[in-house]
Amino acid sequence: MKTKWRDWAILALTRAEAPDRVAVGFWTALFAPPAAPTQRPRADGGATGTVEDKPRRSSTGLDYRLERARRKSIGLIITTDGLVIRAPKWTPLYEIDAAITERHAWILAALARQTARRSQLAAYRDGGHVLFRGNKLKVEVRQGLFDSIDLTEQHCIVTTIDGAFNAYAFDEELKRIARLELPEIARNMATDAGLPLASVTLSSARTMWGSCTSTGRVRLNFRLLQLAPELMRHVVAHELAHLVEFNHSRRFWAIVEGLDPNTKTHKRAIKAYAVLLEL
């Protein structure tokens, strides 16, 4: 394999689901203050605990959802749905409230940044915009006899019975295209590099662009279709490298760079699109 041995750090996490099946995922940045480490999610993108359906309100007036999880500290996670608190099962509510109060200013700033990022990448309304293959497309919503999506690299025309943007239909169209394209791209890249790819399936995880198991199974997030092609291929390269190097060693990054020579540039660029996963 034609590669160069270099090292590069990326936000990724390893978790053992079973002795014969381990997954490594390509993670997006979760926004948390340095003093409050975030919780380790599952390889399939879910969390190890259960988030309460009904939001709570802190003494400072901040709404949040509480997740009781197997961890040793209180974690503060900013999502497009707002603030999520992950805390050990034994942690009393007054300690959680104190943690929110202590980081109140940081939380407000982080929520504002998250809202701004989302508005830049997606505005689901007539005259709004969506991303497709890295292009920012103006949304045109029409009222018609049935629902349909006309999505190309030049336009996004959404026709619905009620004349309102249908986010579910938009995601389904992305998934339809992703099923046709992503597995073929991954298989071709794996074949060219001589990597032992067993299968490729789509993922709808809200925290990962992709994952790979020790049995050679790769999962790719359907929202990769919203990224520029070079960023999409970077994620695919990352997961394919795990087929032979189930770690983040120099050997691993050499394989990634062999598949994507502009790894460092693409690693920096993709961070700006993390919020897409939470739409």
Long-range contacts (C-beta under 8 A, 24 or more apart in sequence): 1-193, 1-194, 1-255, 1-258, 2-258, 3-254, 3-255, 3-257, 3-258, 4-254, 4-257, 4-258, 5-250, 5-251, 5-253, 5-254, 6-250, 6-253, 6-254, 6-257, 7-249, 7-250, 7-253, 8-253, 8-256, 8-257, 8-263, 8-264, 8-267, 9-248, 10-238, 10-248, 10-267, 12-238, 12-248, 13-40, 13-41, 14-246, 14-247, 15-40, 15-41, 15-42, 15-43, 17-42, 17-43, 20-214, 20-215, 21-213, 21-214, 21-215, 22-213, 22-214, 22-246, 23-211, 23-212, 23-213, 23-214, 24-211, 24-212, 24-239, 24-242, 24-246, 25-205, 25-207, 25-208, 25-210, 25-211, 25-212, 26-208, 26-209, 26-210, 26-211, 26-235, 26-238, 26-239, 27-207, 27-208, 27-209, 28-207, 28-208, 28-209, 28-271, 28-274, 28-277, 29-271, 29-274, 30-77, 30-78, 30-207, 31-77, 31-78, 31-110, 31-113, 31-114, 32-75, 32-76, 32-77, 32-78, 33-76, 33-103, 33-106, 35-103, 36-73, 36-74, 36-75, 36-76, 36-99, 36-103, 37-73, 37-75, 38-75, 38-77, 38-86, 39-67, 39-69, 39-71, 39-75, 39-77, 39-86, 40-71, 41-207, 43-211, 43-213, 44-203, 44-205, 44-211, 45-203, 45-204, 45-205, 45-206, 45-207, 45-208, 45-211, 46-205, 47-86, 49-86, 51-84, 55-82, 58-97, 58-100, 58-101, 59-97, 59-100, 59-101, 60-100, 60-101, 60-104, 62-100, 62-104, 62-107, 62-108, 64-100, 66-96, 74-99, 76-100, 76-103, 76-107, 78-107, 78-110, 78-111, 78-113, 78-114, 79-114, 79-206, 79-278, 80-114, 80-118, 80-275, 80-278, 80-279, 81-278, 82-111, 83-107, 83-111, 114-275, 117-272, 117-274, 117-275, 118-275, 118-278, 118-279, 121-273, 121-275, 121-276, 122-276, 122-279, 124-165, 124-167, 124-170, 125-165, 126-165, 128-165, 130-156, 130-170, 130-226, 131-226, 131-227, 131-273, 131-276, 132-156, 132-174, 132-225, 132-226, 133-225, 133-226, 133-227, 133-228, 133-229, 134-226, 134-227, 134-228, 134-229, 134-231, 139-165, 141-165, 149-173, 151-177, 167-279, 171-222, 174-222, 174-223, 174-225, 174-226, 175-202, 175-204, 175-222, 177-225, 178-202, 178-220, 178-222, 178-224, 178-225, 181-225, 182-220, 182-222, 182-224, 182-225, 182-232, 182-236, 183-220, 185-232, 185-233, 185-236, 186-218, 186-220, 186-236, 186-239, 186-240, 189-233, 189-236, 189-237, 189-240, 189-259, 190-240, 190-243, 193-240, 193-255, 193-258, 193-259, 195-240, 195-241, 195-243, 195-244, 195-255, 196-243, 196-244, 197-240, 197-243, 205-277, 206-277, 206-278, 207-277, 208-277, 209-235, 209-270, 209-277, 210-235, 210-236, 210-238, 210-239, 211-239, 212-239, 212-240, 212-242, 212-243, 212-246, 214-246, 216-243, 218-243, 221-277, 223-276, 223-277, 223-279, 226-273, 226-276, 227-270, 227-273, 227-276, 230-260, 230-262, 230-266, 231-266, 231-269, 231-270, 231-273, 233-259, 233-260, 234-260, 234-262, 234-263, 234-266, 234-267, 234-270, 235-270, 237-263
